[in-house]
């Protein structure tokens, strides 16, 4: 075991293997997804396809809950950031060169498979009942739909997110993007220090009860 860390060498190598495939320029933004099962399922899919960072806006009291029975710990390997203003955050990402892709049922929406997800992309998904807000949708470079052949016009938000992300994963696999690390060596080592030392200490520390 590397004395700098608190995990075995094979665990460290697994960390490096995962981080070399992380997609720094594929971001998910969850706008006011309130159900803990949906939010947790989204996080598990994000980890599965190599999303590195997830932003979310939540207008309820406290914070959105995470169900570890659904994530199976996947949320611990993602960088989660809560934002106060979805519009300001998405405008910032547009200025940084990301294309903004939102789910939206409208006449100007296109099939989700027609989007080039190999570009730096933010996938925005919305609230279970109302979807993405109109203010955020107006910032989109592309509005997408998932074709529906039945009576119901939409999928559960966590299922829809998974469908979209696996199309992004397919395109990026074909282009070899998972074979070329998007995180620098320095970024990878910084994250490993967090995962293999700081997080281990935090989880081992007993809770302080008042």
Helices and strands as residue ranges (DSSP letters): H 9-21, E 23-31, H 36-49, E 51-57, H 68-71, G 74-77, E 79-82, H 86-95, E 99-103, E 110-111, G 112-114, E 121-125, H 134-137, E 142-145, H 157-174, G 177-179, H 185-193, I 194-198, H 199-204
